[in-house]
Amino acid sequence: MSQPFPKKETPLFKELMIWLLIATGLALINWFFYQQPYPEEPGSSLNLLIVHLAYSYFVFLHILVLIAVFRMLFWKRIKSANRIIQEATGLVFAFIGFSLGLFNMQWFADYAHSLLFPDQSIQFTVSDSLIYWLGTFVAIGIIGIFAVSYYTMRLNLKESYRIHLERERLRGELETAREMQMGIMPSIAPIISGIDIAGICLPATEVGGDYFDYFPENGSHHELGFTVADVSGKGMKAAMTAVMVSGMLHAEAARGLKSDEMLTRINVPLYKKSDRRMFTALLFGILNMKKMQFTFTNAGQLPPLLLRDGTITELKAEGPRLPVGITSQVNYTSESIQLKPGDRLLIYTDGINEAMNQHREQFGDPRLRDTFSETEEIKSAEEAIAFIRSKVNQFAGSEPQHDDLTMVYIQISEG
């Protein structure tokens, strides 16, 4: 990708050389026009050039000092102002430096002149050389405008590049976090007799920590574990926590533990290893098609919805529902319900019901329930998820998605 700003700001040595060339140029001009009053002695022309160089460098030194003061003490206070104010402020400092240079010029001029022309008094004064000083003042003013424009442009460029780098860093971090988030989610659903299951996670513009996953029980064709999780926070921390939770769940699932035992076991290490502001609301469920049973443990997640014969029921947990990682002192419990052919389950995160439109209205639980009811006639879980997603998108309109949209839809076969 092309860079809109230079990778390095102009070196200070290069700036110093630019000022040195300007000062030298003015000294050469003054030397050319003010040679006549001096005797044509060997070396007098060179000595006069040295005097004019000393004059020019002396004045420019004052200007450089004042511009340095401007940059160090005042730039941060006015960098948000428009460019005219920036340049005007810098120009004031340049003229203050020029004025101080003129004020000190009399003693410096006498001193420098006496070193190289000890037998000749100085040939010009402020009163006798008004045109000289006025011309120099105008020249310095023009150069001062150029200098301040150059400095403000350089400082603005530096600030713009810093912002650009920060945006690139954040963009890269978000892309990495999104890749991590999507990498722990299954690309296809497992095939389990009697179950049609589908899941989706649509990351928001600012990556969150939502994810879902499946846990086939040791290759079983009649039992399936799954989870829907929402990690607090955004960005890289949330994505890394989601990866850690996923790894722990897979390790515990391989041991053949129950859902409540799994969450109790992963809770303590998550509490110890995670930032105190990071916790994970998740639901872990197990579908057993031999027993036609749904067992789940809810750790701070929204209650699953059961659609049966046109009626929607919230499957609320009776035991502790604290998210994992928020405290070490919690023992989770599980709930079980018997399933019937044709039952449908919806497990989702708050990005669904809290999706907003342009009027700052939420999609809400009533609208979600109505949408879920409409899926009863849909033939597959994939189509049902697509239908719910389209309803949420239609409601939100052009309003940006502020939170991840994650849901798992389960359909129990009719027979």
C-alpha positions as CSV (number, residue, x, y, z in Angstrom):
1,M,0.0,0.0,0.0
2,S,1.4,3.4,-0.9
3,Q,2.3,5.8,1.9
4,P,0.6,9.2,1.8
5,F,3.3,10.7,4.1
6,P,7.1,10.4,4.2
7,K,8.5,7.7,6.4
8,K,11.0,10.1,8.0
9,E,10.7,13.8,8.8
10,T,13.2,16.2,7.3
11,P,16.5,15.8,9.3
12,L,17.4,18.8,11.5
13,F,20.8,19.0,9.8
14,K,19.1,19.5,6.4
15,E,17.0,22.4,7.9
16,L,20.1,24.0,9.4
17,M,21.8,23.8,5.9
18,I,18.8,25.5,4.3
19,W,19.0,28.4,6.9
20,L,22.7,28.5,6.4
21,L,22.3,28.9,2.6
22,I,19.7,31.7,3.1
23,A,21.9,33.6,5.5
24,T,24.9,33.1,3.3
25,G,23.0,34.4,0.2
26,L,22.0,37.6,2.0
27,A,25.5,38.1,3.3
28,L,26.9,37.8,-0.3
29,I,24.3,40.4,-1.5
30,N,25.3,42.8,1.2
31,W,29.0,42.2,0.6
32,F,28.6,42.9,-3.1
33,F,26.8,46.3,-2.6
34,Y,29.0,47.5,0.3
35,Q,32.6,47.0,-0.9
36,Q,33.2,50.6,-2.1
37,P,33.7,52.4,1.2
38,Y,36.6,50.1,2.1
39,P,40.2,50.5,0.9
40,E,41.5,48.1,-1.7
41,E,44.0,46.4,0.5
42,P,45.1,42.8,0.2
43,G,42.5,40.6,1.9
44,S,40.1,43.5,2.6
45,S,37.4,42.1,0.3
46,L,37.6,38.7,2.0
47,N,37.6,40.3,5.5
48,L,34.5,42.3,4.5
49,L,32.8,39.1,3.3
50,I,33.6,37.5,6.7
51,V,32.1,40.5,8.5
52,H,28.9,40.3,6.5
53,L,28.6,36.6,7.0
54,A,29.0,37.2,10.7
55,Y,26.3,39.9,10.6
56,S,23.9,37.6,8.7
57,Y,24.5,34.5,10.8
58,F,24.2,36.6,14.0
59,V,20.7,37.8,13.0
60,F,19.6,34.4,11.8
61,L,20.7,32.8,15.0
62,H,18.2,35.0,16.9
63,I,15.5,34.0,14.5
64,L,16.3,30.3,14.8
65,V,16.3,30.5,18.6
66,L,12.8,32.2,18.6
67,I,11.4,29.7,16.1
68,A,12.8,26.9,18.3
69,V,11.0,28.4,21.3
70,F,7.8,28.6,19.2
71,R,8.1,24.9,18.3
72,M,8.8,23.7,21.8
73,L,6.4,25.8,23.9
74,F,3.6,27.0,21.7
75,W,3.1,24.6,18.8
76,K,1.1,22.0,20.7
77,R,-1.3,24.8,21.9
78,I,-2.1,26.0,18.4
79,K,-1.7,22.9,16.3
80,S,-5.5,22.5,16.1
81,A,-5.9,26.0,14.8
82,N,-6.1,26.9,11.2
83,R,-3.0,27.4,9.2
84,I,-3.2,31.2,9.0
85,I,-3.1,31.4,12.8
86,Q,-0.2,29.0,12.9
87,E,1.8,30.9,10.4
88,A,0.9,34.3,11.9
89,T,2.0,33.1,15.4
90,G,5.2,31.7,14.0
91,L,5.9,34.8,12.1
92,V,5.6,36.9,15.2
93,F,8.3,34.8,16.8
94,A,10.5,35.2,13.7
95,F,10.1,39.0,13.8
96,I,10.9,39.0,17.5
97,G,14.0,37.1,16.8
98,F,14.9,39.6,14.0
99,S,14.3,42.6,16.3
100,L,16.5,41.1,19.0
101,G,19.1,40.5,16.3
102,L,19.0,44.2,15.3
103,F,19.1,45.3,18.9
104,N,22.2,43.3,19.6
105,M,23.7,44.1,16.2
106,Q,25.4,47.5,17.2
107,W,27.7,46.0,19.8
108,F,28.3,42.9,17.7
109,A,28.9,44.9,14.5
110,D,31.5,47.1,16.3
111,Y,33.2,44.0,17.8
112,A,33.3,42.0,14.5
113,H,34.3,45.0,12.5
114,S,37.1,45.9,14.8
115,L,38.6,42.4,14.7
116,L,39.1,42.5,10.9
117,F,39.4,46.2,10.3
118,P,41.2,47.6,13.4
119,D,42.4,50.7,11.6
120,Q,39.1,51.7,10.2
121,S,35.9,52.7,12.0
122,I,32.6,51.1,11.0
123,Q,31.2,52.8,7.9
124,F,27.5,52.5,8.5
125,T,25.0,53.1,11.3
126,V,21.3,52.5,11.6
127,S,20.5,56.1,10.9
128,D,22.9,56.3,7.9
129,S,21.8,52.9,6.5
130,L,18.1,53.0,6.8
131,I,17.6,51.6,3.3
132,Y,20.0,48.8,4.1
133,W,18.2,47.8,7.3
134,L,14.8,48.2,5.8
135,G,15.8,46.1,2.8
136,T,17.2,43.5,5.2
137,F,14.1,43.7,7.3
138,V,11.8,43.0,4.3
139,A,14.1,40.2,3.1
140,I,14.0,38.7,6.5
141,G,10.2,39.1,6.6
142,I,9.8,37.3,3.4
143,I,12.1,34.5,4.5
144,G,10.4,34.4,7.8
145,I,7.1,33.8,6.1
146,F,8.7,31.0,4.1
147,A,10.3,29.6,7.2
148,V,7.2,29.6,9.3
149,S,5.2,28.1,6.4
150,Y,7.9,25.5,6.1
151,Y,8.0,24.7,9.8
152,T,4.2,24.6,10.2
153,M,3.9,22.4,7.1
154,R,6.6,20.1,8.5
155,L,5.0,19.9,11.9
156,N,1.6,19.3,10.4
157,L,3.1,16.6,8.2
158,K,4.7,15.0,11.2
159,E,1.4,15.0,13.1
160,S,-0.5,13.7,10.1
161,Y,1.9,10.9,9.6
162,R,1.7,10.0,13.3
163,I,-2.1,9.8,13.0
164,H,-1.7,7.8,9.8
165,L,0.7,5.4,11.6
166,E,-1.7,5.0,14.5
167,R,-4.6,4.3,12.2
168,E,-2.5,1.8,10.3
169,R,-1.6,0.1,13.5
170,L,-5.2,0.0,14.7
171,R,-6.3,-1.3,11.3
172,G,-3.7,-4.0,11.4
173,E,-4.6,-4.9,15.0
174,L,-8.3,-5.1,14.1
175,E,-7.6,-7.3,11.0
176,T,-5.5,-9.6,13.2
177,A,-8.2,-9.7,15.9
178,R,-10.9,-10.4,13.3
179,E,-8.8,-13.3,11.8
180,M,-8.3,-14.7,15.3
181,Q,-12.0,-14.4,16.0
182,M,-13.1,-16.1,12.8
183,G,-10.3,-18.7,13.0
184,I,-11.8,-20.4,16.1
185,M,-15.2,-20.7,14.5
186,P,-16.3,-23.8,12.4
187,S,-16.7,-23.3,8.7
188,I,-19.3,-26.1,8.4
189,A,-21.7,-27.7,10.8
190,P,-21.2,-31.3,12.0
191,I,-23.7,-33.9,10.8
192,I,-25.6,-35.4,13.7
193,S,-28.6,-37.6,13.2
194,G,-31.9,-35.8,13.9
195,I,-30.4,-32.3,14.2
196,D,-30.1,-29.5,11.7
197,I,-27.8,-26.9,13.1
198,A,-26.3,-23.6,11.8
199,G,-24.4,-20.8,13.3
200,I,-23.2,-17.3,12.2
201,C,-21.0,-14.6,13.7
202,L,-20.9,-11.3,11.9
203,P,-18.1,-9.1,13.5
204,A,-18.9,-5.4,14.0
205,T,-16.8,-2.6,12.6
206,E,-14.9,-2.6,15.9
207,V,-14.0,-6.3,16.6
208,G,-15.6,-7.8,19.6
209,G,-15.2,-11.1,21.3
210,D,-18.3,-13.1,20.1
211,Y,-17.9,-16.6,18.8
212,F,-19.7,-19.9,18.5
213,D,-18.3,-23.4,18.2
214,Y,-19.3,-27.1,18.0
215,F,-18.0,-30.0,20.0
216,P,-18.8,-33.4,18.6
217,E,-18.8,-35.8,21.5
218,N,-15.9,-38.2,20.7
219,G,-17.1,-38.8,17.2
220,S,-20.6,-39.6,18.4
221,H,-23.4,-39.4,15.7
222,H,-26.2,-38.8,18.2
223,E,-24.6,-36.2,20.6
224,L,-23.4,-32.7,20.0
225,G,-22.0,-30.0,22.2
226,F,-21.9,-26.4,21.2
227,T,-21.2,-22.9,22.7
228,V,-22.2,-19.3,22.1
229,A,-19.9,-16.8,23.8
230,D,-19.5,-13.1,24.2
231,V,-16.2,-11.8,25.6
232,S,-16.4,-8.4,27.2
233,G,-14.5,-5.6,25.5
234,K,-13.3,-5.0,22.0
235,G,-10.3,-5.5,19.8
236,M,-7.2,-7.7,20.3
237,K,-7.8,-8.4,24.0
238,A,-11.3,-9.7,23.4
239,A,-10.1,-11.8,20.5
240,M,-7.2,-13.3,22.5
241,T,-9.6,-14.1,25.4
242,A,-12.0,-15.8,23.0
243,V,-9.1,-17.9,21.6
244,M,-8.1,-18.9,25.2
245,V,-11.7,-19.7,26.2
246,S,-12.1,-21.8,23.0
247,G,-8.9,-23.8,23.7
248,M,-10.0,-24.5,27.3
249,L,-13.4,-25.6,26.3
250,H,-12.0,-28.0,23.7
251,A,-9.6,-29.5,26.3
252,E,-12.4,-30.0,28.8
253,A,-14.8,-31.4,26.2
254,A,-12.2,-34.0,25.3
255,R,-12.4,-35.3,28.9
256,G,-16.1,-36.1,28.4
257,L,-17.2,-33.7,31.2
258,K,-20.7,-32.3,31.7
259,S,-21.4,-28.7,30.8
260,D,-21.5,-27.4,34.4
261,E,-18.3,-29.2,35.3
262,M,-16.6,-27.8,32.2
263,L,-17.5,-24.2,33.0
264,T,-16.6,-24.6,36.7
265,R,-13.2,-26.0,35.7
266,I,-12.3,-23.2,33.2
267,N,-13.6,-20.4,35.4
268,V,-10.7,-20.3,37.9
269,P,-7.8,-20.2,35.4
270,L,-9.6,-17.6,33.3
271,Y,-10.1,-15.5,36.5
272,K,-6.4,-15.8,37.3
273,K,-5.0,-15.2,33.8
274,S,-7.5,-12.6,32.4
275,D,-7.6,-8.8,32.9
276,R,-10.1,-8.1,35.7
277,R,-12.2,-6.2,33.2
278,M,-12.3,-9.2,30.9
279,F,-14.9,-11.9,31.3
280,T,-16.9,-14.1,29.1
281,A,-20.7,-14.6,29.0
282,L,-21.3,-18.0,27.4
283,L,-23.8,-20.8,27.1
284,F,-22.6,-24.4,26.7
285,G,-25.2,-26.9,25.5
286,I,-25.3,-30.6,24.8
287,L,-27.9,-32.2,22.5
288,N,-28.4,-35.9,23.0
289,M,-30.6,-37.3,20.3
290,K,-30.8,-40.8,21.8
291,K,-32.5,-39.3,24.9
292,M,-34.0,-36.4,23.0
293,Q,-32.6,-34.1,25.6
294,F,-31.0,-30.7,25.7
295,T,-28.7,-30.0,28.6
296,F,-27.1,-26.6,29.0
297,T,-25.2,-24.4,31.5
298,N,-25.7,-20.6,31.2
299,A,-22.9,-18.4,32.4
300,G,-24.2,-14.9,31.9
301,Q,-25.6,-15.4,28.4
302,L,-29.1,-14.5,27.3
303,P,-31.6,-17.3,27.9
304,P,-32.1,-19.6,24.8
305,L,-35.5,-19.5,23.1
306,L,-37.5,-22.6,22.4
307,L,-40.1,-22.6,19.6
308,R,-42.6,-25.4,20.0
309,D,-46.0,-25.6,18.2
310,G,-46.0,-21.8,17.7
311,T,-45.2,-21.0,21.3
312,I,-41.9,-19.4,22.4
313,T,-40.4,-20.2,25.8
314,E,-37.4,-18.7,27.5
315,L,-35.1,-21.5,28.9
316,K,-34.0,-19.8,32.1
317,A,-31.3,-21.2,34.4
318,E,-32.0,-21.6,38.1
319,G,-28.4,-21.7,39.3
320,P,-25.6,-19.1,39.2
321,R,-25.4,-17.2,35.9
322,L,-22.2,-15.2,36.4
323,P,-19.9,-15.0,33.4
324,V,-16.8,-17.1,33.5
325,G,-13.7,-15.2,34.7
326,I,-15.4,-12.6,36.8
327,T,-14.9,-14.4,40.1
328,S,-13.3,-17.6,41.2
329,Q,-16.0,-18.4,43.8
330,V,-18.7,-20.0,41.6
331,N,-20.0,-23.5,40.9
332,Y,-22.2,-23.7,37.8
333,T,-25.2,-25.9,37.5
334,S,-26.9,-27.3,34.4
335,E,-30.5,-27.5,33.2
336,S,-32.2,-30.1,31.0
337,I,-35.3,-30.2,28.9
338,Q,-36.9,-32.9,26.8
339,L,-37.0,-32.2,23.1
340,K,-39.8,-33.1,20.7
341,P,-39.7,-33.5,16.9
342,G,-40.1,-30.1,15.2
343,D,-38.6,-28.1,18.2
344,R,-36.4,-25.2,17.3
345,L,-33.8,-23.5,19.5
346,L,-32.2,-20.1,19.1
347,I,-29.2,-19.2,21.1
348,Y,-27.9,-15.6,20.5
349,T,-25.8,-12.8,21.9
350,D,-27.0,-9.3,22.7
351,G,-25.8,-7.9,19.3
352,I,-29.1,-9.3,17.8
353,N,-31.7,-7.8,20.1
354,E,-29.7,-4.6,20.8
355,A,-29.2,-3.8,17.1
356,M,-30.1,-0.2,16.5
357,N,-31.6,1.8,13.6
358,Q,-31.1,5.4,12.7
359,H,-33.6,6.5,15.4
360,R,-31.6,4.8,18.1
361,E,-34.3,2.2,18.6
362,Q,-33.3,-1.3,19.4
363,F,-34.5,-4.4,17.5
364,G,-35.7,-5.6,20.9
365,D,-36.9,-8.9,22.4
366,P,-40.5,-8.6,21.1
367,R,-39.4,-8.1,17.5
368,L,-36.9,-10.9,17.9
369,R,-39.6,-13.3,19.2
370,D,-41.9,-12.4,16.3
371,T,-39.0,-13.0,13.8
372,F,-38.2,-16.3,15.5
373,S,-41.8,-17.4,15.2
374,E,-41.8,-16.7,11.5
375,T,-39.0,-19.3,11.0
376,E,-41.3,-22.2,12.0
377,E,-42.2,-22.8,8.4
378,I,-38.6,-22.5,7.1
379,K,-37.2,-25.8,6.1
380,S,-33.5,-25.6,7.1
381,A,-31.5,-24.0,9.9
382,E,-29.3,-22.1,7.4
383,E,-32.3,-20.5,5.8
384,A,-33.7,-19.6,9.2
385,I,-30.5,-17.8,10.2
386,A,-30.5,-16.0,6.9
387,F,-34.1,-14.9,7.5
388,I,-33.3,-13.6,11.0
389,R,-30.2,-11.8,9.7
390,S,-32.2,-10.1,6.9
391,K,-34.8,-8.9,9.4
392,V,-32.1,-7.4,11.6
393,N,-30.4,-5.7,8.7
394,Q,-33.7,-4.4,7.3
395,F,-34.5,-2.9,10.7
396,A,-31.0,-1.3,11.2
397,G,-31.0,0.2,7.7
398,S,-27.9,2.3,7.1
399,E,-27.0,2.4,10.8
400,P,-23.5,0.9,11.3
401,Q,-23.3,-2.4,13.2
402,H,-22.0,-1.6,16.7
403,D,-21.7,-5.1,18.1
404,D,-21.1,-8.6,16.8
405,L,-24.2,-10.5,15.6
406,T,-23.9,-14.1,16.7
407,M,-26.5,-16.9,16.8
408,V,-26.9,-20.6,16.6
409,Y,-30.1,-22.1,15.3
410,I,-31.1,-25.7,16.0
411,Q,-33.9,-27.6,14.3
412,I,-35.0,-31.0,15.6
413,S,-36.1,-33.3,12.8
414,E,-39.8,-34.2,12.5
415,G,-39.2,-37.9,12.5
